[in-house]
Amino acid sequence: MPIFLATMAVRQQSRIVRFESAAEFLDTFGLSKGGKEYRRLVSAFERIFGATIYFGTESN
């Protein structure tokens, strides 16, 4: 998901990734537009935004 969102940001030339609707996002991944798939999408975003991600370098 993070790589996909980064790719979309580059394609849209913006730090903010926009979709017209959740249905458009589900279509992008070839998922059905039913409630189960929508809930899975919401859960995926909750995990991403709730995660702590560290970036850095190791130097000797």
PQR file with spaces between the fields and no chain letter, atoms N, CA, C, O and H, PARSE charges and radii, in Angstrom:
ATOM       1  N    MET     1       0.814   -1.186    0.000 -0.4000 1.5000
ATOM       2  CA   MET     1       0.000    0.000    0.000 -0.0000 2.0000
ATOM       3  C    MET     1       0.868    1.264    0.000  0.5500 1.7000
ATOM       4  O    MET     1       0.607    2.168   -0.794 -0.5500 1.4000
ATOM       5  N    PRO     2       1.891    1.362    0.863 -0.5600 1.5000
ATOM       6  CA   PRO     2       2.712    2.582    0.842  0.2800 2.0000
ATOM       7  C    PRO     2       3.387    2.833   -0.508  0.5500 1.7000
ATOM       8  O    PRO     2       3.474    3.979   -0.949 -0.5500 1.4000
ATOM       9  N    ILE     3       3.859    1.784   -1.161 -0.4000 1.5000
ATOM      10  CA   ILE     3       4.508    1.968   -2.466 -0.0000 2.0000
ATOM      11  C    ILE     3       3.474    2.421   -3.490  0.5500 1.7000
ATOM      12  O    ILE     3       3.754    3.298   -4.307 -0.5500 1.4000
ATOM      13  H    ILE     3       3.788    0.853   -0.803  0.4000 1.0000
ATOM      14  N    PHE     4       2.298    1.838   -3.455 -0.4000 1.5000
ATOM      15  CA   PHE     4       1.248    2.249   -4.376 -0.0000 2.0000
ATOM      16  C    PHE     4       0.911    3.722   -4.176  0.5500 1.7000
ATOM      17  O    PHE     4       0.797    4.468   -5.148 -0.5500 1.4000
ATOM      18  H    PHE     4       2.070    1.126   -2.792  0.4000 1.0000
ATOM      19  N    LEU     5       0.751    4.145   -2.929 -0.4000 1.5000
ATOM      20  CA   LEU     5       0.408    5.540   -2.656 -0.0000 2.0000
ATOM      21  C    LEU     5       1.530    6.481   -3.104  0.5500 1.7000
ATOM      22  O    LEU     5       1.261    7.563   -3.625 -0.5500 1.4000
ATOM      23  H    LEU     5       0.843    3.539   -2.139  0.4000 1.0000
ATOM      24  N    ALA     6       2.775    6.073   -2.903 -0.4000 1.5000
ATOM      25  CA   ALA     6       3.896    6.893   -3.365 -0.0000 2.0000
ATOM      26  C    ALA     6       3.889    7.006   -4.885  0.5500 1.7000
ATOM      27  O    ALA     6       4.151    8.078   -5.432 -0.5500 1.4000
ATOM      28  H    ALA     6       2.994    5.193   -2.480  0.4000 1.0000
ATOM      29  N    THR     7       3.592    5.910   -5.564 -0.4000 1.5000
ATOM      30  CA   THR     7       3.516    5.928   -7.026 -0.0000 2.0000
ATOM      31  C    THR     7       2.402    6.857   -7.494  0.5500 1.7000
ATOM      32  O    THR     7       2.587    7.622   -8.441 -0.5500 1.4000
ATOM      33  H    THR     7       3.379    5.039   -5.120  0.4000 1.0000
ATOM      34  N    MET     8       1.254    6.794   -6.840 -0.4000 1.5000
ATOM      35  CA   MET     8       0.142    7.673   -7.208 -0.0000 2.0000
ATOM      36  C    MET     8       0.496    9.139   -6.971  0.5500 1.7000
ATOM      37  O    MET     8       0.112   10.000   -7.762 -0.5500 1.4000
ATOM      38  H    MET     8       1.104    6.173   -6.071  0.4000 1.0000
ATOM      39  N    ALA     9       1.214    9.430   -5.907 -0.4000 1.5000
ATOM      40  CA   ALA     9       1.619   10.807   -5.636 -0.0000 2.0000
ATOM      41  C    ALA     9       2.528   11.325   -6.752  0.5500 1.7000
ATOM      42  O    ALA     9       2.403   12.476   -7.171 -0.5500 1.4000
ATOM      43  H    ALA     9       1.526    8.731   -5.264  0.4000 1.0000
ATOM      44  N    VAL    10       3.430   10.488   -7.226 -0.4000 1.5000
ATOM      45  CA   VAL    10       4.317   10.886   -8.325 -0.0000 2.0000
ATOM      46  C    VAL    10       3.497   11.101   -9.596  0.5500 1.7000
ATOM      47  O    VAL    10       3.692   12.093  -10.297 -0.5500 1.4000
ATOM      48  H    VAL    10       3.531    9.553   -6.885  0.4000 1.0000
ATOM      49  N    ARG    11       2.594   10.190   -9.893 -0.4000 1.5000
ATOM      50  CA   ARG    11       1.755   10.313  -11.103 -0.0000 2.0000
ATOM      51  C    ARG    11       0.887   11.566  -11.067  0.5500 1.7000
ATOM      52  O    ARG    11       0.696   12.226  -12.088 -0.5500 1.4000
ATOM      53  H    ARG    11       2.435    9.383   -9.323  0.4000 1.0000
ATOM      54  N    GLN    12       0.364   11.888   -9.889 -0.4000 1.5000
ATOM      55  CA   GLN    12      -0.500   13.058   -9.755 -0.0000 2.0000
ATOM      56  C    GLN    12       0.303   14.324   -9.510  0.5500 1.7000
ATOM      57  O    GLN    12      -0.256   15.420   -9.456 -0.5500 1.4000
ATOM      58  H    GLN    12       0.520   11.352   -9.060  0.4000 1.0000
ATOM      59  N    GLN    13       1.612   14.175   -9.363 -0.4000 1.5000
ATOM      60  CA   GLN    13       2.529   15.290   -9.096 -0.0000 2.0000
ATOM      61  C    GLN    13       2.050   16.127   -7.911  0.5500 1.7000
ATOM      62  O    GLN    13       1.974   17.354   -7.977 -0.5500 1.4000
ATOM      63  H    GLN    13       2.066   13.285   -9.407  0.4000 1.0000
ATOM      64  N    SER    14       1.730   15.421   -6.826 -0.4000 1.5000
ATOM      65  CA   SER    14       1.232   16.072   -5.626 -0.0000 2.0000
ATOM      66  C    SER    14       1.558   15.224   -4.406  0.5500 1.7000
ATOM      67  O    SER    14       1.637   13.999   -4.496 -0.5500 1.4000
ATOM      68  H    SER    14       1.792   14.424   -6.772  0.4000 1.0000
ATOM      69  N    ARG    15       1.747   15.878   -3.271 -0.4000 1.5000
ATOM      70  CA   ARG    15       1.952   15.145   -2.024 -0.0000 2.0000
ATOM      71  C    ARG    15       0.648   14.575   -1.504  0.5500 1.7000
ATOM      72  O    ARG    15       0.647   13.727   -0.611 -0.5500 1.4000
ATOM      73  H    ARG    15       1.683   16.873   -3.198  0.4000 1.0000
ATOM      74  N    ILE    16      -0.458   15.034   -2.056 -0.4000 1.5000
ATOM      75  CA   ILE    16      -1.782   14.567   -1.658 -0.0000 2.0000
ATOM      76  C    ILE    16      -2.331   13.688   -2.770  0.5500 1.7000
ATOM      77  O    ILE    16      -2.440   14.125   -3.916 -0.5500 1.4000
ATOM      78  H    ILE    16      -0.458   15.722   -2.782  0.4000 1.0000
ATOM      79  N    VAL    17      -2.678   12.446   -2.432 -0.4000 1.5000
ATOM      80  CA   VAL    17      -3.239   11.515   -3.403 -0.0000 2.0000
ATOM      81  C    VAL    17      -4.755   11.594   -3.308  0.5500 1.7000
ATOM      82  O    VAL    17      -5.333   11.446   -2.231 -0.5500 1.4000
ATOM      83  H    VAL    17      -2.590   12.092   -1.501  0.4000 1.0000
ATOM      84  N    ARG    18      -5.390   11.830   -4.453 -0.4000 1.5000
ATOM      85  CA   ARG    18      -6.839   11.995   -4.450 -0.0000 2.0000
ATOM      86  C    ARG    18      -7.514   10.933   -5.319  0.5500 1.7000
ATOM      87  O    ARG    18      -7.020   10.561   -6.384 -0.5500 1.4000
ATOM      88  H    ARG    18      -4.921   11.950   -5.328  0.4000 1.0000
ATOM      89  N    PHE    19      -8.642   10.467   -4.833 -0.4000 1.5000
ATOM      90  CA   PHE    19      -9.521    9.585   -5.578 -0.0000 2.0000
ATOM      91  C    PHE    19     -10.898   10.208   -5.539  0.5500 1.7000
ATOM      92  O    PHE    19     -11.275   10.838   -4.551 -0.5500 1.4000
ATOM      93  H    PHE    19      -9.043   10.769   -3.968  0.4000 1.0000
ATOM      94  N    GLU    20     -11.654   10.032   -6.615 -0.4000 1.5000
ATOM      95  CA   GLU    20     -13.013   10.573   -6.655 -0.0000 2.0000
ATOM      96  C    GLU    20     -13.889    9.907   -5.605  0.5500 1.7000
ATOM      97  O    GLU    20     -14.763   10.545   -5.019 -0.5500 1.4000
ATOM      98  H    GLU    20     -11.348    9.520   -7.418  0.4000 1.0000
ATOM      99  N    SER    21     -13.648    8.608   -5.369 -0.4000 1.5000
ATOM     100  CA   SER    21     -14.470    7.873   -4.414 -0.0000 2.0000
ATOM     101  C    SER    21     -13.733    6.621   -3.971  0.5500 1.7000
ATOM     102  O    SER    21     -12.722    6.237   -4.559 -0.5500 1.4000
ATOM     103  H    SER    21     -12.937    8.090   -5.845  0.4000 1.0000
ATOM     104  N    ALA    22     -14.248    5.994   -2.933 -0.4000 1.5000
ATOM     105  CA   ALA    22     -13.677    4.718   -2.494 -0.0000 2.0000
ATOM     106  C    ALA    22     -13.865    3.670   -3.581  0.5500 1.7000
ATOM     107  O    ALA    22     -13.028    2.782   -3.744 -0.5500 1.4000
ATOM     108  H    ALA    22     -15.069    6.305   -2.455  0.4000 1.0000
ATOM     109  N    ALA    23     -14.972    3.770   -4.330 -0.4000 1.5000
ATOM     110  CA   ALA    23     -15.230    2.815   -5.421 -0.0000 2.0000
ATOM     111  C    ALA    23     -14.131    2.895   -6.477  0.5500 1.7000
ATOM     112  O    ALA    23     -13.717    1.867   -7.011 -0.5500 1.4000
ATOM     113  H    ALA    23     -15.652    4.491   -4.198  0.4000 1.0000
ATOM     114  N    GLU    24     -13.656    4.093   -6.783 -0.4000 1.5000
ATOM     115  CA   GLU    24     -12.557    4.249   -7.743 -0.0000 2.0000
ATOM     116  C    GLU    24     -11.296    3.567   -7.229  0.5500 1.7000
ATOM     117  O    GLU    24     -10.577    2.922   -7.992 -0.5500 1.4000
ATOM     118  H    GLU    24     -13.992    4.929   -6.349  0.4000 1.0000
ATOM     119  N    PHE    25     -11.036    3.711   -5.954 -0.4000 1.5000
ATOM     120  CA   PHE    25      -9.862    3.074   -5.350 -0.0000 2.0000
ATOM     121  C    PHE    25      -9.985    1.556   -5.433  0.5500 1.7000
ATOM     122  O    PHE    25      -9.021    0.876   -5.783 -0.5500 1.4000
ATOM     123  H    PHE    25     -11.620    4.235   -5.334  0.4000 1.0000
ATOM     124  N    LEU    26     -11.155    1.022   -5.117 -0.4000 1.5000
ATOM     125  CA   LEU    26     -11.374   -0.420   -5.197 -0.0000 2.0000
ATOM     126  C    LEU    26     -11.235   -0.914   -6.630  0.5500 1.7000
ATOM     127  O    LEU    26     -10.690   -1.994   -6.860 -0.5500 1.4000
ATOM     128  H    LEU    26     -11.938    1.575   -4.832  0.4000 1.0000
ATOM     129  N    ASP    27     -11.721   -0.138   -7.597 -0.4000 1.5000
ATOM     130  CA   ASP    27     -11.572   -0.495   -9.011 -0.0000 2.0000
ATOM     131  C    ASP    27     -10.106   -0.584   -9.397  0.5500 1.7000
ATOM     132  O    ASP    27      -9.720   -1.459  -10.172 -0.5500 1.4000
ATOM     133  H    ASP    27     -12.164    0.739   -7.410  0.4000 1.0000
ATOM     134  N    THR    28      -9.288    0.311   -8.864 -0.4000 1.5000
ATOM     135  CA   THR    28      -7.859    0.320   -9.170 -0.0000 2.0000
ATOM     136  C    THR    28      -7.219   -1.016   -8.836  0.5500 1.7000
ATOM     137  O    THR    28      -6.328   -1.474   -9.552 -0.5500 1.4000
ATOM     138  H    THR    28      -9.602    1.021   -8.234  0.4000 1.0000
ATOM     139  N    PHE    29      -7.661   -1.644   -7.757 -0.4000 1.5000
ATOM     140  CA   PHE    29      -7.113   -2.927   -7.332 -0.0000 2.0000
ATOM     141  C    PHE    29      -7.930   -4.117   -7.825  0.5500 1.7000
ATOM     142  O    PHE    29      -7.630   -5.262   -7.489 -0.5500 1.4000
ATOM     143  H    PHE    29      -8.384   -1.272   -7.175  0.4000 1.0000
ATOM     144  N    GLY    30      -8.962   -3.845   -8.618 -0.4000 1.5000
ATOM     145  CA   GLY    30      -9.787   -4.925   -9.143 -0.0000 2.0000
ATOM     146  C    GLY    30     -10.647   -5.590   -8.086  0.5500 1.7000
ATOM     147  O    GLY    30     -10.980   -6.769   -8.210 -0.5500 1.4000
ATOM     148  H    GLY    30      -9.206   -2.914   -8.891  0.4000 1.0000
ATOM     149  N    LEU    31     -11.009   -4.854   -7.053 -0.4000 1.5000
ATOM     150  CA   LEU    31     -11.828   -5.408   -5.974 -0.0000 2.0000
ATOM     151  C    LEU    31     -13.294   -5.042   -6.177  0.5500 1.7000
ATOM     152  O    LEU    31     -13.612   -4.027   -6.796 -0.5500 1.4000
ATOM     153  H    LEU    31     -10.739   -3.897   -6.952  0.4000 1.0000
ATOM     154  N    SER    32     -14.179   -5.881   -5.648 -0.4000 1.5000
ATOM     155  CA   SER    32     -15.607   -5.587   -5.762 -0.0000 2.0000
ATOM     156  C    SER    32     -15.945   -4.400   -4.871  0.5500 1.7000
ATOM     157  O    SER    32     -15.199   -4.052   -3.956 -0.5500 1.4000
ATOM     158  H    SER    32     -13.921   -6.706   -5.145  0.4000 1.0000
ATOM     159  N    LYS    33     -17.076   -3.797   -5.157 -0.4000 1.5000
ATOM     160  CA   LYS    33     -17.465   -2.587   -4.425 -0.0000 2.0000
ATOM     161  C    LYS    33     -18.386   -2.894   -3.252  0.5500 1.7000
ATOM     162  O    LYS    33     -19.061   -1.997   -2.745 -0.5500 1.4000
ATOM     163  H    LYS    33     -17.682   -4.080   -5.901  0.4000 1.0000
ATOM     164  N    GLY    34     -18.423   -4.146   -2.816 -0.4000 1.5000
ATOM     165  CA   GLY    34     -19.267   -4.530   -1.695 -0.0000 2.0000
ATOM     166  C    GLY    34     -18.726   -4.043   -0.358  0.5500 1.7000
ATOM     167  O    GLY    34     -17.598   -3.560   -0.265 -0.5500 1.4000
ATOM     168  H    GLY    34     -17.876   -4.874   -3.228  0.4000 1.0000
ATOM     169  N    GLY    35     -19.539   -4.179    0.658 -0.4000 1.5000
ATOM     170  CA   GLY    35     -19.175   -3.706    1.988 -0.0000 2.0000
ATOM     171  C    GLY    35     -17.948   -4.391    2.568  0.5500 1.7000
ATOM     172  O    GLY    35     -17.155   -3.759    3.266 -0.5500 1.4000
ATOM     173  H    GLY    35     -20.456   -4.571    0.583  0.4000 1.0000
ATOM     174  N    LYS    36     -17.784   -5.691    2.280 -0.4000 1.5000
ATOM     175  CA   LYS    36     -16.640   -6.430    2.822 -0.0000 2.0000
ATOM     176  C    LYS    36     -15.323   -5.846    2.311  0.5500 1.7000
ATOM     177  O    LYS    36     -14.397   -5.626    3.091 -0.5500 1.4000
ATOM     178  H    LYS    36     -18.427   -6.205    1.713  0.4000 1.0000
ATOM     179  N    GLU    37     -15.240   -5.596    1.015 -0.4000 1.5000
ATOM     180  CA   GLU    37     -14.009   -5.047    0.433 -0.0000 2.0000
ATOM     181  C    GLU    37     -13.758   -3.623    0.927  0.5500 1.7000
ATOM     182  O    GLU    37     -12.616   -3.238    1.179 -0.5500 1.4000
ATOM     183  H    GLU    37     -15.993   -5.775    0.381  0.4000 1.0000
ATOM     184  N    TYR    38     -14.827   -2.848    1.062 -0.4000 1.5000
ATOM     185  CA   TYR    38     -14.687   -1.485    1.571 -0.0000 2.0000
ATOM     186  C    TYR    38     -14.135   -1.497    2.997  0.5500 1.7000
ATOM     187  O    TYR    38     -13.253   -0.705    3.329 -0.5500 1.4000
ATOM     188  H    TYR    38     -15.755   -3.161    0.857  0.4000 1.0000
ATOM     189  N    ARG    39     -14.650   -2.389    3.833 -0.4000 1.5000
ATOM     190  CA   ARG    39     -14.154   -2.487    5.216 -0.0000 2.0000
ATOM     191  C    ARG    39     -12.691   -2.900    5.253  0.5500 1.7000
ATOM     192  O    ARG    39     -11.927   -2.414    6.087 -0.5500 1.4000
ATOM     193  H    ARG    39     -15.366   -3.032    3.563  0.4000 1.0000
ATOM     194  N    ARG    40     -12.292   -3.805    4.341 -0.4000 1.5000
ATOM     195  CA   ARG    40     -10.885   -4.208    4.268 -0.0000 2.0000
ATOM     196  C    ARG    40     -10.006   -3.027    3.868  0.5500 1.7000
ATOM     197  O    ARG    40      -8.904   -2.869    4.393 -0.5500 1.4000
ATOM     198  H    ARG    40     -12.913   -4.199    3.663  0.4000 1.0000
ATOM     199  N    LEU    41     -10.483   -2.199    2.947 -0.4000 1.5000
ATOM     200  CA   LEU    41      -9.746   -1.007    2.527 -0.0000 2.0000
ATOM     201  C    LEU    41      -9.568   -0.044    3.698  0.5500 1.7000
ATOM     202  O    LEU    41      -8.469    0.459    3.932 -0.5500 1.4000
ATOM     203  H    LEU    41     -11.378   -2.326    2.520  0.4000 1.0000
ATOM     204  N    VAL    42     -10.639    0.207    4.426 -0.4000 1.5000
ATOM     205  CA   VAL    42     -10.572    1.092    5.590 -0.0000 2.0000
ATOM     206  C    VAL    42      -9.590    0.533    6.624  0.5500 1.7000
ATOM     207  O    VAL    42      -8.797    1.284    7.192 -0.5500 1.4000
ATOM     208  H    VAL    42     -11.532   -0.202    4.236  0.4000 1.0000
ATOM     209  N    SER    43      -9.639   -0.761    6.868 -0.4000 1.5000
ATOM     210  CA   SER    43      -8.726   -1.389    7.831 -0.0000 2.0000
ATOM     211  C    SER    43      -7.275   -1.245    7.400  0.5500 1.7000
ATOM     212  O    SER    43      -6.398   -1.000    8.228 -0.5500 1.4000
ATOM     213  H    SER    43     -10.283   -1.371    6.407  0.4000 1.0000
ATOM     214  N    ALA    44      -7.022   -1.396    6.106 -0.4000 1.5000
ATOM     215  CA   ALA    44      -5.649   -1.250    5.605 -0.0000 2.0000
ATOM     216  C    ALA    44      -5.128    0.156    5.870  0.5500 1.7000
ATOM     217  O    ALA    44      -3.992    0.325    6.312 -0.5500 1.4000
ATOM     218  H    ALA    44      -7.735   -1.595    5.434  0.4000 1.0000
ATOM     219  N    PHE    45      -5.959    1.170    5.602 -0.4000 1.5000
ATOM     220  CA   PHE    45      -5.534    2.541    5.858 -0.0000 2.0000
ATOM     221  C    PHE    45      -5.359    2.809    7.353  0.5500 1.7000
ATOM     222  O    PHE    45      -4.448    3.540    7.742 -0.5500 1.4000
ATOM     223  H    PHE    45      -6.882    1.033    5.243  0.4000 1.0000
ATOM     224  N    GLU    46      -6.199    2.241    8.179 -0.4000 1.5000
ATOM     225  CA   GLU    46      -6.039    2.420    9.621 -0.0000 2.0000
ATOM     226  C    GLU    46      -4.712    1.837   10.095  0.5500 1.7000
ATOM     227  O    GLU    46      -4.051    2.422   10.953 -0.5500 1.4000
ATOM     228  H    GLU    46      -6.939    1.647    7.863  0.4000 1.0000
ATOM     229  N    ARG    47      -4.318    0.687    9.543 -0.4000 1.5000
ATOM     230  CA   ARG    47      -3.033    0.092    9.922 -0.0000 2.0000
ATOM     231  C    ARG    47      -1.872    0.970    9.473  0.5500 1.7000
ATOM     232  O    ARG    47      -0.906    1.149   10.215 -0.5500 1.4000
ATOM     233  H    ARG    47      -4.856    0.213    8.847  0.4000 1.0000
ATOM     234  N    ILE    48      -1.957    1.514    8.276 -0.4000 1.5000
ATOM     235  CA   ILE    48      -0.874    2.364    7.761 -0.0000 2.0000
ATOM     236  C    ILE    48      -0.739    3.620    8.603  0.5500 1.7000
ATOM     237  O    ILE    48       0.360    3.969    9.032 -0.5500 1.4000
ATOM     238  H    ILE    48      -2.741    1.369    7.673  0.4000 1.0000
ATOM     239  N    PHE    49      -1.868    4.310    8.845 -0.4000 1.5000
ATOM     240  CA   PHE    49      -1.801    5.571    9.575 -0.0000 2.0000
ATOM     241  C    PHE    49      -1.524    5.371   11.058  0.5500 1.7000
ATOM     242  O    PHE    49      -1.102    6.308   11.737 -0.5500 1.4000
ATOM     243  H    PHE    49      -2.761    4.026    8.496  0.4000 1.0000
ATOM     244  N    GLY    50      -1.751    4.180   11.567 -0.4000 1.5000
ATOM     245  CA   GLY    50      -1.447    3.895   12.961 -0.0000 2.0000
ATOM     246  C    GLY    50      -0.049    3.362   13.178  0.5500 1.7000
ATOM     247  O    GLY    50       0.371    3.149   14.315 -0.5500 1.4000
ATOM     248  H    GLY    50      -2.093    3.419   11.016  0.4000 1.0000
ATOM     249  N    ALA    51       0.675    3.144   12.085 -0.4000 1.5000
ATOM     250  CA   ALA    51       2.020    2.564   12.185 -0.0000 2.0000
ATOM     251  C    ALA    51       3.058    3.635   12.498  0.5500 1.7000
ATOM     252  O    ALA    51       2.887    4.811   12.177 -0.5500 1.4000
ATOM     253  H    ALA    51       0.334    3.317   11.162  0.4000 1.0000
ATOM     254  N    THR    52       4.118    3.201   13.121 -0.4000 1.5000
ATOM     255  CA   THR    52       5.275    4.066   13.340 -0.0000 2.0000
ATOM     256  C    THR    52       6.365    3.587   12.388  0.5500 1.7000
ATOM     257  O    THR    52       6.806    2.440   12.454 -0.5500 1.4000
ATOM     258  H    THR    52       4.258    2.246   13.382  0.4000 1.0000
ATOM     259  N    ILE    53       6.786    4.474   11.512 -0.4000 1.5000
ATOM     260  CA   ILE    53       7.773    4.118   10.500 -0.0000 2.0000
ATOM     261  C    ILE    53       9.002    5.002   10.708  0.5500 1.7000
ATOM     262  O    ILE    53       8.902    6.225   10.802 -0.5500 1.4000
ATOM     263  H    ILE    53       6.428    5.406   11.457  0.4000 1.0000
ATOM     264  N    TYR    54      10.157    4.351   10.775 -0.4000 1.5000
ATOM     265  CA   TYR    54      11.405    5.078   10.966 -0.0000 2.0000
ATOM     266  C    TYR    54      12.245    5.004    9.705  0.5500 1.7000
ATOM     267  O    TYR    54      12.347    3.950    9.077 -0.5500 1.4000
ATOM     268  H    TYR    54      10.238    3.358   10.699  0.4000 1.0000
ATOM     269  N    PHE    55      12.840    6.115    9.341 -0.4000 1.5000
ATOM     270  CA   PHE    55      13.770    6.160    8.226 -0.0000 2.0000
ATOM     271  C    PHE    55      15.085    6.698    8.752  0.5500 1.7000
ATOM     272  O    PHE    55      15.103    7.578    9.613 -0.5500 1.4000
ATOM     273  H    PHE    55      12.757    6.971    9.851  0.4000 1.0000
ATOM     274  N    GLY    56      16.163    6.180    8.245 -0.4000 1.5000
ATOM     275  CA   GLY    56      17.460    6.669    8.688 -0.0000 2.0000
ATOM     276  C    GLY    56      18.573    5.942    7.962  0.5500 1.7000
ATOM     277  O    GLY    56      18.337    5.113    7.083 -0.5500 1.4000
ATOM     278  H    GLY    56      16.148    5.465    7.546  0.4000 1.0000
ATOM     279  N    THR    57      19.784    6.271    8.349 -0.4000 1.5000
ATOM     280  CA   THR    57      20.952    5.621    7.777 -0.0000 2.0000
ATOM     281  C    THR    57      21.831    5.122    8.901  0.5500 1.7000
ATOM     282  O    THR    57      21.787    5.620   10.026 -0.5500 1.4000
ATOM     283  H    THR    57      19.976    6.944    9.063  0.4000 1.0000
ATOM     284  N    GLU    58      22.606    4.156    8.576 -0.4000 1.5000
ATOM     285  CA   GLU    58      23.587    3.656    9.540 -0.0000 2.0000
ATOM     286  C    GLU    58      24.953    4.129    9.080  0.5500 1.7000
ATOM     287  O    GLU    58      25.342    3.894    7.936 -0.5500 1.4000
ATOM     288  H    GLU    58      22.642    3.751    7.662  0.4000 1.0000
ATOM     289  N    SER    59      25.659    4.771    9.935 -0.4000 1.5000
ATOM     290  CA   SER    59      27.017    5.210    9.571 -0.0000 2.0000
ATOM     291  C    SER    59      27.986    4.743   10.648  0.5500 1.7000
ATOM     292  O    SER    59      27.650    4.699   11.832 -0.5500 1.4000
ATOM     293  H    SER    59      25.344    4.962   10.864  0.4000 1.0000
ATOM     294  N    ASN    60      29.174    4.401   10.223 -0.4000 1.5000
ATOM     295  CA   ASN    60      30.190    3.909   11.157 -0.0000 2.0000
ATOM     296  C    ASN    60      31.106    5.000   11.601  0.5500 1.7000
ATOM     297  O    ASN    60      32.020    4.757   12.389 -0.5500 1.4000
ATOM     298  H    ASN    60      29.447    4.437    9.262  0.4000 1.0000
